[in-house]
Amino acid sequence: MTGSPPAMPSLIAVGERLTPAQTAATIKNGKGRMPGFPNLRDDQVSALTSFLMSGESKELASSAPPPTAMKFRFTGYHKFLDQEGYPAVAPPWGTLNAIDLNTGEYVWKIPLGEYPELAAKGQKNTGTENYGGPIVTAGGLLFIGATDFDKRFRAFDKSTGDLLWEATLPFSGNATPATYVVNGRQYVVIAAGGGKDPKSPSRGVYVAFALPQVSSTPKATSDPQH
């Protein structure tokens, strides 16, 4: 309602500046940067005008015909979890896959991610829900964060899927990393913000790692760049 004057005028106390008819005409036809909404029915325009004039929100009864009875309907995204909050299917619960685009066949497929509390009990490499893609370097390293719960950033051999290196981020790296070169030194950076694990805090940082000049095994810089 406050807008962003002068480009977007405030709508607070608009009834002191415009009549209901002027407000309704603006809603229908638009004005300045605001587009018009000629598709709105008269009762909808009247309800919007009333709200802008008085500030009182009232439920508008629909004039559309009642919806057709359906046997099934969408009620949101519901995860299939067990009583402890883990996926109610057999692991792996998340995988990293390499596919030969010439044949469409899997080259390798491995679990990606784990739950720290389960790993502490010996149940490792379960895979987890993950958000974020990988990058592959010219040297054949595949870097990926993505996992929701273990906050790991990993490097794999792109040809075999073997884990070569991993580091723990301050927050989950639910993003696709990037690589760049400065003064002949190659770096890999990832945004680590978390937010997918309700049990863990979230922030917003970038963490960068430097690749050694010769070895293919990455080494973290002494001070990650936040």
Secondary structure, DSSP 8 states (H G I E B T S, - for coil): ---BTTTB---TTGGGTS-HHHHHHHHHH-BTTB---TTS-HHHHHHHHHHHHH---------S------S---------B-TTSSBSS-S-SSEEEEE-TTT--EEEEEE----HHHHTTT-------B----EE-TTSEEEE--BSSS-EEEEEETTT--EEEEEE-SS---S--EEEEETTEEEEEEEE---S-TTS----EEEEEE--SS-SS-EE-SS---
